[in-house]
Amino acid sequence: PMIYTPEIHTQYEQLKLSVQRDAVVSADSTYNETRDILDGDKTTAYDGANNDTCFFQLDYGEKFIINAQKIRFFPKLKSDAKNLVGGIFEISMDASSWTKIITVEDSVTENWNTYLNEMADWSFRYIRFSGGVRDCAISELEIIGYKYLKLDSFDLSGQACDVDVNILGLSLASPQTSIVTYSSTDTAK
């Protein structure tokens, strides 16, 4: 997926993307394939081994921040979606301090259940789901939002690449003798 900085996301709303498949997934059990929640196939599912303490967690890595605009999940086929009631989605930047953003309520359905971010800050490196009343049986999880590159985690000095300059569809000659630099606090030079 495309990587871009927070400064441009307000200018390019169409750059919103599905970011769920880039995560490392861990869970309370290896009994069922945990990555099934990210495979795009509703016939596969994650189903925690211990219903009292089941959970799964996604880690997007130390170099990225996810800003979710919408989170939705599809319960495991042929299971009772009401078993997910009380389950919670939490987010974190460090995997030790967690913020609850969604609690699954009685209105949960056996189809896609969608939660929209309405002006809250849903920025995170980690997101986890911990069990409902009786289980964590989820076929698919989808996170729609922005994936930001944390520029402070990279040393971009000395990096060079060819640049194609296009303005309003017109291709301009690339500068041959000057270097384009980037800083999170400066504009291009």
C-alpha positions in Angstrom: 0.0 0.0 0.0 0.9 3.6 -0.5 2.8 5.3 2.4 2.5 9.0 3.0 2.9 11.5 5.7 0.1 13.0 7.9 0.5 16.4 6.3 -1.0 15.2 3.0 -3.9 13.1 4.2 -6.2 16.0 4.5 -5.4 17.0 0.9 -5.9 13.6 -0.6 -9.0 11.9 0.8 -8.9 9.3 -2.0 -5.7 7.9 -0.6 -7.7 6.3 2.2 -6.9 2.6 2.0 -7.5 -0.8 3.5 -4.6 -1.4 5.8 -5.4 -4.6 7.6 -3.3 -7.1 5.6 0.1 -5.5 6.5 0.0 -6.5 10.1 1.7 -9.2 12.1 -1.0 -11.1 13.9 -0.7 -12.8 17.3 -3.3 -14.5 19.5 -4.0 -16.6 22.5 -3.9 -19.8 20.5 -2.3 -21.4 17.5 -5.1 -23.9 17.2 -6.8 -22.0 14.5 -4.9 -19.9 11.9 -4.9 -16.4 13.3 -4.2 -14.8 9.9 -7.6 -16.0 8.8 -9.1 -12.8 10.0 -7.1 -11.0 7.3 -7.4 -13.3 4.4 -10.5 -11.9 2.7 -12.3 -15.2 2.9 -15.4 -15.3 5.1 -15.4 -19.1 5.2 -12.2 -19.1 7.3 -12.1 -17.7 10.8 -10.2 -17.1 14.0 -11.8 -18.9 16.9 -9.9 -18.5 20.2 -9.1 -21.7 22.1 -10.0 -20.3 25.5 -13.4 -18.6 25.3 -12.9 -16.8 28.7 -9.6 -15.1 27.7 -9.5 -15.2 23.9 -7.9 -12.4 22.0 -6.1 -11.5 18.8 -3.7 -8.6 18.2 -2.4 -6.9 15.1 1.0 -5.1 15.1 1.8 -2.8 12.2 5.4 -2.4 13.1 7.6 0.3 14.7 8.0 2.4 11.5 4.2 3.0 10.9 1.2 4.6 12.5 -2.3 3.6 11.5 -5.1 6.1 11.7 -8.4 4.2 11.4 -11.5 5.9 9.9 -13.6 2.7 9.9 -13.3 -0.7 11.5 -15.6 -3.5 10.7 -15.7 -7.2 11.4 -17.6 -10.3 10.1 -18.5 -12.9 12.7 -17.6 -16.6 12.1 -20.1 -18.2 9.7 -22.6 -20.5 11.4 -21.8 -19.1 14.8 -24.0 -17.0 17.1 -22.8 -13.4 16.7 -24.4 -12.6 20.1 -21.5 -14.5 21.6 -19.3 -11.5 20.7 -21.3 -9.1 22.8 -19.1 -7.4 25.3 -16.0 -8.0 23.3 -13.7 -5.0 23.0 -11.4 -3.4 20.4 -8.5 -1.5 21.9 -5.6 0.4 20.4 -2.1 1.2 21.6 1.2 2.8 20.4 3.3 0.7 22.8 1.4 -2.5 23.6 1.3 -1.7 27.3 -1.1 1.3 27.5 -4.4 0.5 25.8 -7.4 2.7 24.9 -10.8 1.1 24.4 -12.4 2.3 21.2 -15.3 -0.2 20.5 -17.4 -2.4 22.7 -19.5 -4.9 20.8 -23.2 -4.4 21.8 -26.4 -6.4 21.5 -27.0 -4.9 18.1 -24.2 -7.1 16.6 -25.3 -8.9 13.4 -24.3 -12.1 11.6 -23.0 -9.9 8.7 -20.5 -7.0 8.6 -20.6 -4.9 11.8 -19.2 -1.4 11.0 -17.9 1.2 13.4 -17.1 4.7 12.1 -14.5 7.0 13.7 -16.5 10.1 14.5 -13.8 12.7 15.4 -11.9 10.5 17.9 -8.2 9.8 17.5 -7.9 6.2 16.4 -4.2 6.3 15.7 -2.2 3.2 16.7 0.6 0.7 16.1 -1.4 -2.1 17.7 -5.0 -3.1 17.7 -6.5 -6.0 19.6 -9.8 -7.7 20.2 -10.6 -9.5 23.4 -13.4 -11.9 23.9 -17.1 -11.3 24.2 -19.5 -13.2 26.3 -18.5 -16.6 25.0 -15.9 -16.3 22.2 -13.8 -14.4 19.7 -15.1 -16.2 16.6 -14.4 -13.7 13.8 -14.1 -14.5 10.1 -12.8 -11.1 8.8 -11.5 -7.9 10.2 -11.2 -4.8 8.0 -9.5 -1.5 8.9 -10.0 1.4 6.6 -7.8 4.5 7.2 -4.4 5.9 6.7 -1.0 4.3 7.0 1.7 6.8 8.0 5.4 6.4 7.8 7.0 7.6 11.0 9.7 9.7 9.4 11.7 10.0 12.7 12.4 6.3 12.4 14.4 6.6 9.2 17.6 8.4 8.3 16.9 9.7 4.8 20.1 11.7 4.5 22.2 10.7 1.5 19.3 9.0 -0.2 18.9 9.8 -3.9 16.5 8.8 -6.5 15.1 9.9 -9.9 12.2 12.2 -9.7 9.4 12.6 -12.3 7.7 16.0 -11.8 4.1 16.2 -13.0 1.8 19.2 -12.4 -1.8 19.0 -13.6 -0.8 16.2 -16.0 2.1 18.0 -17.5 5.5 16.3 -17.3 8.3 18.7 -16.4 12.0 18.1 -16.8 13.5 16.7 -13.6 16.2 18.9 -12.0 19.6 17.4 -13.0 21.9 19.4 -10.7 19.9 19.9 -7.6 19.0 17.6 -4.8 15.5 17.3 -3.3 15.6 16.8 0.4 12.8 16.1 2.8 12.4 17.0 6.4 9.2 16.6 8.5 9.7 20.3 9.6 10.9 21.8 6.2 9.5 22.0 2.7 11.2 20.5 -0.3 14.2 22.4 -1.5 
